[in-house]
Every structure is written in C-alpha cells, then in structure tokens.
C-alpha cells in the first residue's frame, strides 16, 4: 500500500519505484492456522522464492505472511537455503584513497 504520491514510501518504509519484482504473492496466514501437506509445500516454495529475490529479507517475508521470524527462518533452514549475512552489506570492491 502506497501512501501519498509518486516517490513516497510504503508502510514498510520501502520505495515503490525501487521495489524488487517477486513473481507472485506471499499468502497472509492467520495466526494459529494449520496447513495441509500440499499447502505447506506450496508455502515453502513461495517463501524460498521470495527470499532468493533480491530485496526480500526474512523480516519482509514475516510482514507479508504474518508468520514469525522463527517460523520463516526454520522453513528456510529445512529447505537448506543458503542464508545471507545479517545487516547492510558493504561493497566488496577495494577502496582507493
């Protein structure tokens, strides 16, 4: 949901004109909801695809799905996804002074 006009930020603080493109929508899951085996498998594949999309973090996936950080992290670990390091990543290019 975008607030204001072009160039403004969304509720999660991201810029709408610089949003990464994720091929699909992450489902919002009600608290305490249980998945069937097929639903769980579909959810897992969508979460993994979102995490592998540049710009999507575990916290962003949590905000979009309503699941906890631990639940999303556990799913990614079960799927054996290579976890990215935490925090802002500086360029690996050597700086010249």
N, C-alpha and C positions, 0 to 999 in steps of 0.2 A: 504494500500500500504506500503510495507516494503522497507526501504532504507538500502543499504549495505548488509551485510551477517548476518548469524545467530547470535543472541544476540544483534542486533541493535534495535533501536526504530522505531516506525511507526511515521507518520506525526502528530498524536495526542499525541505523547510522551509516548504511552504505549508500553510495551514489547510484541512482537508477541508470544513468548513462554509461556507467562503467561496470555494470553487473556481469558476472560470468554467465555464460549460457549453459544451463544444465538441461539435458534432453529429457524432460519430464517433470512431474511434480512429486514432491515428497508428501505422503499422506499424513494428515494430522491424526494422531492416535489419542483416543480418550484415555484418561487416567484409569489404570487397572484393567484395561482391555486385554483380552487374550486373543492370540492369533491361531488360526488353523495352520497345519503344516505348510500348505500352499501359500497362505497369506504371509507367514513368517519368511518363507523363501523369497517371495516377491519383495517384501520389505527389505530384506537383507541385500538383495541385488540393487535396489534403488538407493539404499544408504551407501553402499560401496561405490556405486557410480557417482553419487553426489560428492563423496569425499575425494574421489580421484579427479574431480573437476576443479581446476584452479579457482581459488577464491572461496571454496566451501571448506569450512572448518568443522570440527566436531560440535563446537558451540552453536554455529549457524544451523547445523542439521538438527540439533536439540530444539532450537527455537522454532523451526519449521515443522517438526514432527510432534513436539510436546513430550518427547521421551527425555529421560535424564541423561546427563553426561556419561555416567557409568554404564547405562544400558547401551548407548551408541558405541562407546569405546569397547565394550565387551563384544558387541556384534562385529566390529571391525577386527578385533583380535581373533575371533572364531573364524572369520573369513581369511585370516592370515594376510591382511593388508599391511603394507609397509607404512608405518606411522611416520608422519613428518615431525621434525623437531618443533618444540613449543616456541611461541613468541615470534617477533619480527625477524626475518632473515636478511641480513645484510648481503650485499653483492659479494661474490667470491672473487671478483676481479681485483688484482693488486692495485693499491692506490699509489700514485706517484706524488711526491711532494716537491 
